[in-house]
Amino acid sequence: GNTPRNFFIGPGHFQTDASLSKKFRFSERYSFDLRVDAQNLTNTPNFGIPVAVATASNLGEIGGAVTTFSRKIQFSGK
């Protein structure tokens, strides 16, 4: 086609993941590991690319298509 490179530029992508861990020692032999993992900590939505079909009535429009998941937090102990 005649469309130049980078003609349709979508919205930026931002996601913050974090992990914290702490080891509790009770003696030389016994310990407990506590861990917290968070994905998309700031709960920022990342939207899809604009519609690029030339015959579509919503050409260039970014719909409600969110490409990331909501915040997930996981606790684990060992």
DATA-V240632 format. One record per residue. N is the residue number from 1. RES is the residue in three letters. SS is DSSP state (~ for helix, > for strand, _ for the rest). PHI is phi in whole degrees, -180 to 180 (999 if undefined). OMEGA is omega in whole degrees, -180 to 180 (999 if undefined). Layout:
n={N/N}
res={RES/RES}
ss={SS/SS}
phi={PHI/PHI}
omega={OMEGA/OMEGA}
This chain:
n={1/2/3/4/5/6/7/8/9/10/11/12/13/14/15/16/17/18/19/20/21/22/23/24/25/26/27/28/29/30/31/32/33/34/35/36/37/38/39/40/41/42/43/44/45/46/47/48/49/50/51/52/53/54/55/56/57/58/59/60/61/62/63/64/65/66/67/68/69/70/71/72/73/74/75/76/77/78}
res={GLY/ASN/THR/PRO/ARG/ASN/PHE/PHE/ILE/GLY/PRO/GLY/HIS/PHE/GLN/THR/ASP/ALA/SER/LEU/SER/LYS/LYS/PHE/ARG/PHE/SER/GLU/ARG/TYR/SER/PHE/ASP/LEU/ARG/VAL/ASP/ALA/GLN/ASN/LEU/THR/ASN/THR/PRO/ASN/PHE/GLY/ILE/PRO/VAL/ALA/VAL/ALA/THR/ALA/SER/ASN/LEU/GLY/GLU/ILE/GLY/GLY/ALA/VAL/THR/THR/PHE/SER/ARG/LYS/ILE/GLN/PHE/SER/GLY/LYS}
ss={_/_/_/_/_/_/_/_/_/_/_/_/_/_/_/_/_/>/>/>/>/>/>/>/>/_/_/_/_/_/>/>/>/>/>/>/>/>/>/_/_/_/_/_/_/_/>/_/_/_/_/_/_/_/_/_/_/_/_/_/_/_/_/_/_/>/_/_/_/_/_/>/>/>/>/>/>/_}
phi={999/-98/-73/-72/-65/59/-70/-102/-108/-85/-69/-69/-118/-140/-151/-113/-112/-144/-146/-128/-142/-144/-109/-100/-105/-98/-158/-66/-94/-114/-151/-134/-103/-116/-139/-127/-116/-129/-113/56/-56/-85/56/-87/-76/-119/-90/-74/-81/-66/-68/-116/-87/-64/-90/-77/-75/-109/-58/80/-89/-94/-77/-87/-75/-96/-95/-120/-93/-75/-61/-128/-126/-127/-106/-145/-137/-143}
omega={-179/-178/-179/179/179/179/177/179/-178/179/-180/-180/180/177/179/175/-179/179/177/177/-180/178/177/179/179/174/179/-175/-173/176/179/178/177/-177/176/177/178/176/-175/-174/-179/178/-179/177/175/-174/-180/-179/179/177/-175/179/-174/-178/-179/179/-180/-179/178/-178/175/-179/-180/-178/178/-174/179/179/179/-178/177/178/-178/175/177/178/-179/999}
